[in-house]
Amino acid sequence: MLKRGGVGVSGGCVLDVRLWGKESGLSRSYPVVCHLLDTSAVFQELWDVVVSSGTRSAVAGVLGLGLAEARSVVSFWAGLHDIGKISPPFQAQAPLLYGPVRADPVYVSAPGAEGESDFRHERASHWSLYGLLAEAGYPNDERLMHRSVSHQVAQLLGGHHGVFGAVLRAKQARRASDYNPGLGQGGWAEQRQVHFDELRRVTGAYAVPQGGLPAGLAVVVAGLVVVADWLASQASVIEPRIPGRGWAGTMAEIDAHWQGAVEVAPEVVKAARLGRAEFSAREFGAMFPFTANSLQRDLVEHLPAMIDEHGPGLVLVTAPTGDGKTEAALFAASLLGRAADARGLFFALPTMGTADAMLRRVEGFASGALSGERALMLLHSMAWLSSPDGDGPAGVSDGQAGKGVISAGRGTVVEAEGWLRGAKRGLLAPLGVGTIDQALGAVLPLRYNVLRLLGLSDKVFVVDEAHAYGPWMHQLLVRLLEWLGEMRAPVVLLSATLTGRTAGSLVDAYRRGAGIAGPSGVVPRYPGWLFASAAAEMVSPARGVKSDRVRTLRVSHRSVAWDALESAGAPVLVGGRRAALREVLAPVAAEGGTALVCCTTVAEAQQTYRDVCAAFPQLAASVGGVRLLHSRYPADERARITAECEVAYGKPGEGPVSVRSASVLVATQVVEQSLDFDFDLVVSDLAPVAQVLQRAGRGRRHRRGPLGRPVWAAAEDEPDLVILDPLTAEAPDPPRSWGRVYDAGLLVRTSQILRKCALGGIAVPDGVQRLVEEVYEEEFVDRLEGAAREELARLDEERSAAEAAERHMAVRTIICSPADVRGDLSKLSAREAGVTQDLLTTRLGADTGRVLCLYQQPDGGTTLDPEGTSEVPGGGRWGLGPDELADVVRRVAPVPGWWLRGGEPGAGVPRGWGTHPSLRDLVLLYMVPAGEGSWVCHYGHHTISISGVGLEFQ
């Protein structure tokens, strides 16, 4: 039985140090009171060094407290997060530790309470803290529970495992232990009270908040509580601080432990690299080693004054590919970040390939333009395979290897490592580059979505290719911008082809979140930019700028019979696509230079590659003469090809240039976005006008001078674009092989627009915005007659219905706007069935699968590579080791999901490989040699093969 003995006392009850909070992986159990103290101390350090002064002031203001009082109160809350561990179900998880407590008569619980496994400790925190806070004087309104400060704090802390519980009902809350036997009675409630009181005493949190937190600040505090808990829960942090035997939890001992926790906390936070980057460079020339172009110069001349007068907000930049949007965005981000006191930036891109390519550009910017903590994370589903360059541990300054501690000076290395590489933590790094799904997960009701919101709350959020997302992804971006507006996080949006309607919806969403009602009336200029303040109703008129590269895109529109899938040895059809390709590529093969052939499907790209090789055998025989790039390669092979292409077709170096050797790249849409490729000629299958313009931007992208282009491409400001159009009078519908890759109505509209453009070309940039708007005009149909008009009207109706369905799906799946939270954080966790992170990465449930090819060698062995040098790992009790797992996953390839329907016995991963998420739903294909470098696998009733052209299905 508990005895006083000089220990901490509250209302006659003494603190019981037998109640454990941590024990797994430790030499001895760790009292729950110690973990509460540790978490409060770490939270205080996060509050001091990670949270901006503006956010600290905002929290203090809404709570009605001074800055020092608010610091004490919110750190007190953080420590309270695990008070629900003082409950029978949790304590019973360690039977040896629980035995003495269970035998103590002061601890009363209903029969079976210990087995209430569904009543997790975070729920116990929610239920018990409501009453504890109300008794401590926190404002309470049982009629409107969601408006009670006592309930809001309890609900917030009950969500520290990533899911917020529903609002409690007043009747149930008054009799919490009756409705939840897992809370226990008697000594259980008394111990929760004494732990509450002791934590309040040492943190000095006697001030009582007079108001609750609005949604934006609530998720920031909730996210910080999670981070503080995780940092304080590290075994390396706990083990040195485990009290010695005989520790009784006296007031003096509690005070000593608290002081120790406060002393250790700065090193814990510092080692995690959760500091703040500082936007220290002010001049464009200090950020980049070149002179600003006209777009960048206009931002330099006009944006600073707008921000000085109206505060930070959102910048929208619209300009052609190759016009320096990335550097313009980083310059704008630096101005916005300094004005908003942001702690870093996150650069979001549409694909993993574009994110990989952007990483080093942001790294270069950070090394010259930023100071402070510059930990940089690459974030996408395969980013964990990437490792920093260099020989030593990444993310550690000289002389600190192995300590996990870094300098905050300008010499800080620009790579994140250690704690930040753990699951769900990447967005917490000051700097990040990744796929946009990593950010959009913040507005899906996924576990720990508050961590994503926290990670974005005080960064500059940069979105490249803002036009590149369908209705569902666009709706998610709109909702995310509402939240960022609520949190006053600066935003930079970039696009080469953005309609006025889309631009307006994005700007209006941000302003709506910031509390600014009414439409902005945005009308983009191309090229140009605009600024919308988050603090005032000011939206600047879009500023048009003169492009440094005024060009005329010479369009050659060719109506062709569609024979893209004919074998390379078949007769060439006059008027067919294959004949047209031979004609337009002949100058490349004869005189040198480079060409891009962009195809609609992987299968057509593979067959086009074979056909080009057959048509130009000498070109094919030369090194790099004909290349193929698409998504249906193993990841490591695709990365190798992409890197090779960056060298062959990338930006010229500083030295003299010459005409490049003849080379043709056959590719799919993977080359459209954010890859800095430059070709002398671009050939594209018909696609919607926005995609066509993106591809055309790869034509004569950089100035190479009169010696750098072949004679047939000497006019650098008049790049050639050849369109191969299958929509003819004889075949008015898109090829069946295209399926639903593109909307048929948009293809019809684009086909007619490009026919007209072939007469005089496309003025870049002046004519681009008109084309982007024209393809969506409702009046477009009215200009047609007869059957063509009726057919296009039908296709438009189908597109409208499909887009409406995607928007409806978004409304059903995303979290509510910040304005609609209204004190109930459970709205951030309310989930429809089937909502997972995969919804983002598969673009609304697109039919995808993942395969790993295993090669059966002549000696009977099976390897990961066709050469037979990498044996298939066996795994073990704990699954694959890190190196083995990386070796497996980097060889995985995506395929259409319908390839794998019907299944095949034994196609799943071996049990010894473990259950790492990257192995989930992975299908193994056992390949046998088929000659000429090809391997085949019989899967169900079909055959899947792999060769130099990637994976194919027969």
N, C-alpha and C positions, 0 to 999 in steps of 0.2 A: 504494500500500500504506500502511496506517496506520503512523504513527510516534508515539512517546511524546510528545516535545516539551512535557512539563509538563502534559499534560491529565489528566483524571480516569482513574485506573488501577484495575483490579480484577483480581487474579490474573494480572497481566502483560498484560492486554488494556486498551486505551485506548478511551474513549468516542468513537464516530464520529458527528459532527454532520451527516454527509451523509444520515443516515437521517431521512426527513421524516415528520412526523405530520399536518400540515395544509398544503394548497396551493391548494385551490379558492377563487377569489374574493380571493386575497391578492396583494400586490405581489411577494412572494418566498415561497419555501417556508419552513415553520416546523419546526424540528427536533423530532422526537418527544419528546426529553427535555424540551424547553421546555413542551410540552403536558402532559406528566406532572406537571411541577412546578406549572404553573398550576392543574391540576385538584385537586391536593392542597391548594393554598392556598385555593381557593374552598371546598373541602369543609370545611376548618378553620373558615372563616367561617360556613358554614351550621351547622356543629356548635355554634358559640358563640352564634349569634343566633337560630336557627330551632328547633333541637332543645331540648326541655324539659330542665330539670335532672334530672327523674326518669328520663327516657329515657337521658341520659348516664350517670347512676349505674347504671342497670340494665345497660347495655352493659358498663361497666367491671366490674361485679360478675360477670357470666357469663364474661367473658374472664379473670377473676382478676387484673386490673390496677388500678392507681390511676387516678384521673380524668385526670391529665396524661398518663400512659402510654397510656391508652385513646385519648385525643385524637390523639396522635402516630401510634398504630398504625392507626386507621381512616382517617386522612387519607393515610397511606402506602398503604393498600389502594386508596383512590380513585385515586391517581396511577397505580397499576399497571394500571388497567383497559385501557389501550391498549398494553401491552407487546407484545401480539400483532401490532402493526403492524411490528415488527421481524421480518419474514418475507418470503420472495420474492414470493408472490402479491400482497401489499399494496404493497410497494415498486415492483413492476413496473407498477402502475397509472399511474405518472408516468414514462414511458420516458426522458425527458431527465434526470431526477434519478437514475433507476435505473442508467443507463449506466455511470457511474464505479464504482458499487458492484458491479455485475455483473462488471466487468472486474477487480476486486480479487481475487486468488487466495485471500484468507483466507475469502471467502464461498463456501461449498460447498453445492450443492443437487443433488438428483437431477434427471435429465432430465425436463423437463415440469413441474417443481415450480412454476415461475412461472405456469403456466396453471391451477393448482388454484383456480379461481375460487370453487368451492363451499366451500373452506376459508377462511372469512372470518376477519378479524383477531380478532373476539371469541372464536371457537373456538380460535384460536391462543393467546389469553390464557389460556383455561381449561386447555388442555393443558400449556402451558409453566409456568404459575404453580404448578401442583400440585408439580412437582419443585423449583422454586425455593424455595417456602415450606417444603417438607419439609427441604431442605438447610439452610435457615435455622433449623431447630430446631422448627418448628411441629409439634405432636402429629400423628402419622400412624399409621394402622392399615390396612394393605393388605388385611386380611381383611374388614374392614367399612369400605369406602372412604367410604360416606356419613357415617360418624361421624368421619372424619379432619378435624381443623381445617384442615389444609393443603388438603384437597380442597374443603371447604365454602367457604373464602374464594376459591379459584380458580373454583369454579362460580358463586359470587355475582358475581364481577367479569366472568366470561365472559358474564353475562346483561345487560350494560350496554346492549345494543341491544334489550332488552325480552323476550328469550326465553332461558331457561336450558337449557344443554346437559345431556345425560344423564350420569349418574354414570360416571366412567371405570372401566375394568377395570384391575386392578393390573398384569397382564402387559403390557397396551398402554401404560399410563402409564409403566412403566419404560423402554420403548423408543418413546417418543413420536414421534421423528422418523422411525422406521422405518414406523410405521403412518400417519404424516401427513407425506408428503414436503414439504408446503407449509411446514413449520416450518424447513426448511433445516438445515444442519449447520455445523460449524466456527465461522466468525465469527458466524453468526446466533445460535447458542446463547451464544457468548461476549458478544455485544452485549446480549442480553437480561439476562445476568448482571450486566454492568457498569452498565446502566441501573437494574436492581433495586438494586444496591448503592449507587449514587449517590443515588437517591431515598430509600433508607433512611437514608443518612447525613444528608441535609439535613433530613429530617423528624424525625430522632432516634428512629426507631421500632425501637430495638433490643430492647425488651421483647418477650417471646414469650408470646402468649396461651395459657392452660392449658385453655380450654374453648371450645366453639363457641357460635354464636348460636341461640337458639330461633327458631321460625318468625316470630313477630311482630317481633322485633328484626332478624332477617335481612332482611325486606322493607323495613324502615325504612332500614337501611344501604344496601341495594341501590338503593332509590329515591333516596337522597341522592347516591349515586355518579352516577346518571344525570343528576340536576339539576346537579351540579357539572361534569360533562362538558359538558352543553349550555351552561351559562353561560360556561365557559372556552373554548368553541368558537366564540363569536360573533366575527365578523370585526372588529367594532368594538373588541373586547377584545384580539384578537391583533395587529392591524396595528401599533399603537404599540409593541408589545413584540418585534417581529421583530428578532433580533440583527443587528448590522451585519456587513458582509462582513469576513471574517477572524476571526470569532468561532470559537473552537476548542473550547469546552467545557471549559476548564480548571476546576480546583476553585474557583478564585476567581471565574471567570465564572459557574459554576453557582450558587455561593453568592449572587452579586449578582442573578442572575435570580430566584432563590428569594425573596430579600428584596423585590425589586420586585413579585413575584406576591403576596406577603403584604400589601404596602402597597396594591395595587390591589383585592384581593379584597373588602374591605368596601364599596367603591363599586359593584362589580359586583353584589353581593347586594342592596344597598340599592336600586339602580336597578330590579332585577327585582321589587321589592315583596314579598319573601318573608319579611317580618318577622313579628312576633307581635302579635296583638290582645290587649288586656288587659281582663278583665272587671272594670272598676274600680267601677262602681256597685253598691251593696250593698242599697239600699232600693228597694222597688217604686215608690215615688213618684219616685225619681230616674230611673227607667227609662221611666215612662209618665206622660202628663199627665192621668191620671184616677185615681179611687179604685178599689182592687181590689174585684172582686165576690166572692161567697162561695167559689167554686172557687179563685180566685187568692189570696184571703185565707187559706184553709186551707193552701195551699202555703207562704205567707209565714210562717205561725205554726208549722208543723211540719217542713217539709223541712230547714231549716238545721241543726236539732239532729241529725237522722238522718245528714246528711252529715258533720257534725263528729264524730260517734261512730263511724260505720262507713266513712267515706270515700266517694268518688264512685261512681257506678254508673249504673243505668237507672231512669228515671221513666216510668211509663205513665199517661196521662191519658185518661179516657173521659168524654165529656160531649156534650150535644146541640149541634148547629150553632147558632152565635150565642151560646154561653156563654163566649166569651173564651178558647178553647183556645190560640190563637196566642200571646197575651200570657202565658198561663200557661206555655207551653212556653219562651218566651224568658226568662222569669224563672227557671224551673228550669234552663235552659241556662246562665244567668249564674252561679248557685250552683255547679253542677257544674263549669263551666269554671274558675272560680276555685279550687275545691278540687283539681282535677286538673292545674292549671297548663296548661290547654289553650291553644292559640294562636289559636283562632277557632271558627267553627261552620259547618256546612253544613245548609241547610234543604231537605229533599227532598219533592217533591210529585208527584202522579200525572200531571199533564199540563203541556204548555207554557203553556197559558192560565193555569192556577193558579200556575205559577212566575212568569210575568210579573207577575201581580197581587200576589204576595207580595214581590217585589223591593223595592218602595218601603217596605213595612212593616218589613222587616228593615233597610233603610237608615236609616229613622227611629230604630229601636231602637239601631243601631250608633252613630249620631251623638250620642246622649245617654247611652248606657250603657257604651260601650267607649272605650278609649283605645289608644294605640300605633298600630301599622300596621293600617289598616282597609280595605285593598283588597278590594272586593266584586265578585264575578263572577256573572253570570247564565249558567247552564249548561244548555243543551239543544240539540237538533240545529239550531235556527234562531237561536240566541242571537247568533251572529256578525253577524246583521243589525242588532242593536240597537246604538245608539250613545249615549253619555252625553249628558245635557242640558248646555246651556251652550255658550259660544262658544269657549273655550280648550281646549287639550289636556286630556283627562280624566286623572285620576290624578296630576296634578302640582300641587304647592303653588304659591302665588303667588310669582313671581320665579324659578321653576324650570322654566318651560315650555321644552320642547325638550331638557332635560338628563336626563329620565328618573329624576330623584332626587326623593324626597319627604321631608317632615318626619315624624317619628314621634310628634309631639305630638298634642293633642286636636284640632288644626285640620286633621288629615289628611283629605283629601277621600275620600268613600266611593264610589269607582269604581276598578276595576282597568283597567289599560291596558298597552300595550307588550308586554313579554316574556310576561306571564301570558296574553295573548290568543292565543298560539301553540298549535298542535295539542297535545293531550294534557296541557296544563299547567294548565287552569283550576282543578282541585281543589287545586292547590298554594297558591292564594290563601288568605289567612287567613279570609276570609268568602265564602260562596257560597250561592246560591239556584238550584235547578234541578230538573229531572225526576229521578225516582229511578233511572232507567236509568243516569244518569251515575255513580252510586255502585255500582249492582249490577254494572257492568262490572268492578269489582275482583275479583269471584269467578267470572268467566269466564276461561278460559285465553287471553285476548287479549294481543297484544303490549303491553308496558308496563303490564300490570295492576298491577305493583308501584308505579307512580306513583300510581294511584288509591288503593291501600292506604296509601301514604305520606301522601297528601293527607288521608285520613280518620283517620290513626292518632292524631293529637293534637288533634283537633277534637271539639266536641260535635256529634253526629249527630242531627238532628231529622227525624223522619218523620211527615208529615201523612197523614191518611186511611190508617192502617196496615191497615185492613180491605179496602182497595179493590183488592187484587191477587189474581189467580187462583192455583191451586195451584203452577204453575211459578214465577211471580214470588215467591210466598210462600216457596218453597223457597230461592230465591236470597237473599231477605232473611234467612232463618234462617241460611244459611251466612255471610252478611256479618256478622250479629250475633255469630256465633262468633268471627270474626276480630277484631271490635272488642272483644269481651270479652278475647281474648288480649292485645290491645294496651292494655287498660284505658282505652279511649276512652269517654267518657260518652255516653249515648244518651237521647233523649226520644222516646217514641212517642205519637202522638195518634190518637184514633179517636172517631167518633160512634156506630158500631155494630160492636162487636167481640165475637165469641163468647168464652166462657171458654176453650174449647179452643185457639183461635187465640192468645189472649193468653198462655196458658201456654206454647205452643210458642215464642213470641218471647222471653219472659223466660228460659225454660230454655236456649235457644240461647246467649244472652249469658252466662249463668252458666256454661254448659258450657265456653265459650271461656276464661273466667276461671279455669277449673280447679275449679269447684264442682260436684260430682256430685249426682245426685238431683233429682227433680222439685220444683218450687217450690210446687205446689199452689195456683197463683194462681186466685182467684175475683174477677173485677172487680166494682166497685161503680159504679152509674150514677146520677147523675154521681159521679165520684170519681177517686182516683189511688192509686198505690202506688209504693214504692221498693224496688229490689233492689241491694244493694251488690256491687261488683266485687271487693272485698277480703275479704269475710267471707260466711258463709252466711246472713246476715240478709236476709230478704224481709219487708217490712212487710205486715201485713194491709191490704187495700184500704180506704182511708178514704172513706166516703160523705159527700158534702157536700150541703147544702140548696141547691137551685137558686134563683137570684134571680128566675127566671121559671118558676113552676109553671103549666103550661097543660094544657088538655084539647083534644086534637086531635079536632075534630068530623069524623068520616068519613062521607061519603056514598058508599056503594057502589052502583054502577049496572051491572047486567048489560046489555050492549048487543050488538046485531047489528053485526058488523064491516064498516063501509062506508067506512073511512078513505080508501081510494084512489078512491072515486067522484069523478067530475068535479064541479066547483063548480056546474054548471048542472043536474045530475041531480036528480030528485025526491027530497025528503028522506024517508027511510024512518022510519016510526013505530017507536020502540024501537031505533033505530040510534044509532051513535056521533055522527053529524052532528047529529041531533036533540037529543041530550043536550048537546052543546056549545052549541048555540043557546040552550038553556034556561039553562044555568049562567052563560053569558057575558052574558045579556041585562041583568042589573043593572049590569054594568061599562059597557056601551054607554050605558045610560040615565042612570046616576047618577054616573059617574066611578069612579076607582079603577083598580087594576092587577091583572092576572091572568097567571099562567104556565100554559101548556098544554105539558106535557112528553110527547113522542112517542117511540116505540120506534125507528123507522128514519128516515133522512133523507128518503126518498121520502114517507113518511106525514107528516112535518113539512111538507114542501113543499106537499103537497096540502091539509093542514089549514090552512095559511096562506092558500091560495087560497080555501078554503071559508069561513073566518072573514071574509075580505075581502068575499066575495059576500054573506054573511049580514048583515053590518053595514057597508054601503057608506059611511055617514057617518063611522063610526069609521075605516075604511080611508083615507078622504080626508083626515083630519086628520094633521098632522105627528106621527109616532111613534105613531099610533093602533094599528097592527098591525105588529109586527116579527117577523123570522125569524132564528134563530141556530142554526147547525149546523156541522159540520166540512167540508162539501163546498163551501166558498168558496175562492177564492184567498186566500193568507195575509194580504195587506194588507187585503182586504175584510172578512175575518173579524175582524181586529184593530180595524178601524173600527167594526164593529157592536158588538163587545164593549165598546169604550170608550163608545159611545153608551148601551149598556145600563147600564153602571156609573153613568153620570150619572142616567139616568132611574129606575133601580130600586135605587140604592145607599143607603148609610146617610144619614139626614137630617143636614143641617148644624146649626150652633149656633143659628141664628135661628128665628123662628116657622115652623111648618109648616102646610100646608093639604092638603086632599084633592087628590091628584094627578089630572091630566086622565086621561080614560079611555084605557087602553092595554093591549094584550094582547101578550105575548111568546110566540110558538110556538117551541119549541126541542126539542133532543134531550138526551141524557145529559150534554152538555157543561156544563150548568148545575148538575149535582149537587154538585160538589166545589169547595170553597175559594173560590168566587165569592160576594162579599158582596151578594147580591141580596135584596130585600124586596118581596113581593107581598101584596096584600090577599086574593088567592084563588089556590090551587094546584089545578090539574087535571092528573091524571096517568093515562096508560095503565097497565094492570097491569104491575108489575115485581116482582122479589123484594123481600121486606120491607125489607131494608137499604137498597136504592135508593129505595124509597117513602119511608122515613123521612128520607133525605137530602133528597129533593125537598120533603117537608113542612116541613123546616127553613127553607125559603125563604118560608114563609108567615108574615106579620106578625112578621118576625124582629127588628125594632127597634121600640122604643116611639116612636110618633108622636103619642100623646095623642088626646083626643076630637076635636080639629079636624083631625087628620091622616089619618083614615080615613073612607070613605063610610059612610053610615048602615047599609048592609047588612053592613059589616065592622067595626062599632063595637066589638065584643067582642074586644079585642086578645089576651086570654088564652084565647080559644076559636077559634083559626084553623080555617078550613074546608079540608078536603081532599076533593076529588072523585076517585073512582077509576072509570075506565072499563074494565070487565072484560069481555073477549071470551069467557071460559070460561062457557058456558051449557049447559043440558041438551041443547039442540039442536046445539051446537058445542063439545064438551068439550075440543078441542085448541086450542093457540095458533094464531093466524092464520099461514097459510103465508108471508105477506110478512115475518114476523119472522125466519124462518130459525132460526139457532142463536144469536141475540143473547142469549137467556136460557135457562137450563135449564128444560125443561118441568115437571119435578117440583117445582122451587122455585116456579114460577108457580102450580101447583095448590095447593100448601101455602099460599102467600100469599093466594090467592083465598079459601080457606076461613077463614083467620085474619081477613082484613079484613071478611068478612061478619059475623063475630061482633063486631068492633070497631065496626061501624056502629050497634050497639045502645047502647053507652055511651061511645064514643069511646076515645081512647088517652091515658092520663095521661103527660104529658111533664114530667119525665124518668122518673118512677117506673116506668112500665109498659114502657119501651123495651127494657131488657135482657131482660125476660121474652119479648117478641116475637122478639127476635133469636135467643134460644136455642131458642124453641119451633119455629121454622120448620125447624130441623135435627134435632129430636128423632126418635130411632128409633121411639118409641112413637106418633108421629103416625099412622103407617100403621095401627096396631092400632085406632085409633078409627074407622076407616072400615069399610064392609061391601061385600061382593059385588064387582062389576066395578070399582068405584071403588078398592077396596083393592088389587086385583090390578094395575090400571093404574098406580097410584102406586108400588107395589113395583117394577114393571118400570122406570119412569122413574128411580127411585132407584138401581137397579142400573146403568143407563146412565150416570148422573152419577158414581157411584163408579168405574166403569171409566174414564171420561174423565179424572177427577181422578188416578187411579192412573197413567194414561199420561203425564200432564203431570209428575207427580212422578218417574216413571222417566226422562223426558227430562231433567229437572233433574239427576238423579243422574249421567247420562251426560255432561252438558255442564259442570257447575261444577267448580271446583277442589276439592281435598280440604280437610278441616278442618285448622286449624293443628296439631292434635295428631297428624295423620297425615302431616305433612311428613317428620318423622324425619330431618332433615339432608339431604334430597334436594329442592332447589329446582326441579328439572325437573318436579316434579308440578304446579307452578303454570303450566307451559307446555304440558303434555300436552293435546292438542286432538283432539276428535272432528271428523270431516269436517263442514263446514258451519256451525261455530260462529263467528259474527261478531257485531259490535255490533248488526247489524240484527235479530238474534234478540230483543233486548230491545225495540227501538223498534217492532217489528211484533207484539209480544205472541205469541211462539211461532209465528212464521211465518204470521201472519194475512195473508190475501190482499189486499195493498194495492199500489197503483200511484200514480205522481205524474205530473201533466200540467201543461202550460203552454199556455194559449190564446193563439193569435196571430190577430189580426183583419185580414182582407183588406178593404182600403178601396176605395171606388169608383174612385180614381185608379190602382189597381193596386198600391199599396204595402201593406206588412204592418206592423202595429204591435203593441205590447204591451198596448194599451188600446183599448176599443171607441170611444173618442172620437177616436182617431187622432192623439194628441199625442205618444206615445212610440214612436219608431222602433225596430225590432228591430235590436239591435247586430250588427255583422258579426264582431267579434272580430279576431283576428290571430294572428301567429306564436306569441305567448305566451298566447293565450286571451283571455277577457274581462278588462277592467280591473276593479278592485275595485268601483267605482261601478256599472259595467255589470252585473257579476255580482249585486250586491245588488238592482238593479232587476229583474233576471230572477227571482231566487229568491223575492223577496217576493210574486211573482204566481203561484207554484206552488200547486196544489191537490191534495189526496189524493183518490183514487177507489178503488173496489173493483178488485182486480187482474183479475177476470174481464171487466171492461169492455174491457180492452186485449188480450185474447187474440186470436190470429189476426194481429195486427200490421197495419201499413200502411206501404208503401214511403215512405221519406223522412220518417218520423215521429221519427227520432232527432235529437239536437242537432247543429248544424253543426260541422264539424271545427274551424273557427276559434274556437269557443267554449272550447276547451280541455278539460281533464279534471278540473276541480275536483270533489271528492266530492259536492257538492250537485247536480251535473248528472248524476250516475250514474243510469242507467235512466230518465231523464226523457223523457217522450213529448210531442211537440209536436202540438197539435190546431189545424189551420188552419180558422178559423171564418169563415163567410160570414153576412151579415145575413139574418134571417128575419122581420123586422117586429116592431113593438111591443116593441122593446128586447131581442129574443131573437136569439141567434146559434147557428148549427148547424154541425156537422162530421160528414161521413160517414166513419166509421171501420170498416173491414172491411164486414160486413153490417149494421152498426147505425148509429144516429145518436146523437151526444152533443151536447147543447145547453147553453148558459149564458145566464142571464138574471138578473133581480133575485132569484130564489129559489136561485141557485147552479147547480151542474152537475147535469144529468139525463141519463138513459140511456133510449133508446127502442129 
